Amino acid sequence: MTTTTLRVPEKVLKSLKLISVKEQTSINKIMNGLLMEFLEDYLDSKDADKALEEMEEKEQAFADELAQ
């Protein structure tokens, strides 16, 4: 695993610190969880976009066939 620096507003950092104490976990684990969730949602939305695009292409091809 590599390390990086993440710059966040002080208010966000304070909130993360409070949550990490309350949940008895590290800020790193919290951030990893949030980032993984974001990436999964992003990839799911891209898959959905691709599926919608494919469906629209198929509908257009079908409409073109009917028009002939």
Secondary structure, DSSP 8 states (H G I E B T S, - for coil): ---------HHHHHHHHHHHHHHTS-HHHHHHHHHHHHHHHHHHHHHHHHHHHHHHHHHHHHHHHHH-
